[in-house]
Amino acid sequence: MIRRLRGALAAVALLLIVVAAPVALSFAGQQVGLDELLRWSEVGASLSRPDDGRWAVGFLLFVGWVAWLYLTVSIGVELIAQWRRRPLLRLSFFKPG
């Protein structure tokens, strides 16, 4: 019983990471107004006026998207390895040394 509950909670957590995280990141980007900031005509104008924090928030959102992409690829590789009943393929993108 406990094993099935843990499995269900893990499935919900994976679904939240893969589906809800990009929705939240997109919503946050729209709230900050990054769609306006990323137009070529606005880049020069925004760099020539005092900073209002949108560039910093945009960088944090970019880091969030990269982290989400890395997690999603890792989860996908893990699922494929489990279904094929083969050893896990090691991703070494950020491997130190």
C-alpha positions as CSV (number, residue, x, y, z in Angstrom):
1,M,0.0,0.0,0.0
2,I,2.8,2.4,1.0
3,R,4.7,1.5,-2.2
4,R,1.8,2.4,-4.4
5,L,1.2,5.7,-2.6
6,R,4.9,6.6,-3.0
7,G,4.7,5.7,-6.7
8,A,1.6,7.8,-7.2
9,L,3.2,10.8,-5.4
10,A,6.4,10.4,-7.5
11,A,4.3,10.4,-10.7
12,V,2.5,13.6,-9.6
13,A,5.9,15.2,-8.8
14,L,7.2,14.3,-12.2
15,L,4.1,15.6,-13.9
16,L,4.5,18.9,-12.0
17,I,8.1,19.2,-13.0
18,V,7.4,18.4,-16.7
19,V,4.1,20.3,-17.2
20,A,3.5,22.8,-14.5
21,A,7.0,24.3,-14.4
22,P,7.0,25.6,-18.0
23,V,3.5,27.0,-17.4
24,A,4.7,28.9,-14.4
25,L,7.8,30.1,-16.1
26,S,5.8,31.3,-19.1
27,F,3.3,33.1,-16.8
28,A,6.1,34.7,-14.9
29,G,7.7,35.9,-18.1
30,Q,4.4,37.5,-19.3
31,Q,3.9,39.2,-15.9
32,V,7.3,40.8,-16.1
33,G,6.9,41.9,-19.7
34,L,9.8,40.0,-21.2
35,D,8.0,39.7,-24.5
36,E,8.3,43.5,-24.9
37,L,11.9,43.5,-23.6
38,L,13.1,41.0,-26.2
39,R,12.2,42.9,-29.3
40,W,15.2,44.4,-31.1
41,S,13.8,47.9,-31.0
42,E,13.3,47.6,-27.2
43,V,16.7,46.1,-26.4
44,G,18.6,49.3,-27.2
45,A,16.1,51.5,-25.5
46,S,16.0,49.4,-22.3
47,L,19.8,49.4,-22.1
48,S,19.9,53.2,-22.4
49,R,17.5,53.9,-19.5
50,P,17.8,53.1,-15.8
51,D,17.4,49.5,-14.9
52,D,14.0,48.5,-13.6
53,G,15.0,44.9,-12.7
54,R,13.5,43.2,-15.8
55,W,17.0,42.1,-17.1
56,A,17.8,40.4,-13.8
57,V,14.4,38.7,-13.7
58,G,14.8,37.7,-17.3
59,F,18.2,36.1,-16.5
60,L,16.6,34.1,-13.6
61,L,13.8,33.0,-15.9
62,F,16.4,31.9,-18.4
63,V,18.2,29.9,-15.8
64,G,14.9,28.3,-14.8
65,W,14.2,27.3,-18.4
66,V,17.6,25.7,-18.7
67,A,17.1,23.8,-15.4
68,W,13.7,22.6,-16.5
69,L,15.1,21.4,-19.9
70,Y,17.9,19.5,-18.1
71,L,15.5,17.9,-15.7
72,T,13.0,17.0,-18.4
73,V,15.7,15.4,-20.6
74,S,17.0,13.5,-17.5
75,I,13.6,12.3,-16.6
76,G,13.0,11.2,-20.3
77,V,16.2,9.3,-20.4
78,E,15.4,7.6,-17.1
79,L,11.9,6.6,-18.3
80,I,13.3,5.1,-21.5
81,A,15.9,3.2,-19.7
82,Q,13.3,1.8,-17.3
83,W,11.0,0.7,-20.1
84,R,13.8,-1.0,-22.0
85,R,15.1,-2.6,-18.8
86,R,18.6,-1.4,-19.7
87,P,21.2,0.4,-17.7
88,L,20.8,4.2,-17.4
89,L,22.5,6.3,-20.0
90,R,24.7,8.8,-18.2
91,L,24.3,12.5,-19.1
92,S,27.5,14.3,-18.4
93,F,26.7,17.9,-19.4
94,F,27.7,19.4,-16.2
95,K,30.2,16.8,-15.0
96,P,33.1,18.5,-13.2
97,G,36.6,17.8,-14.3
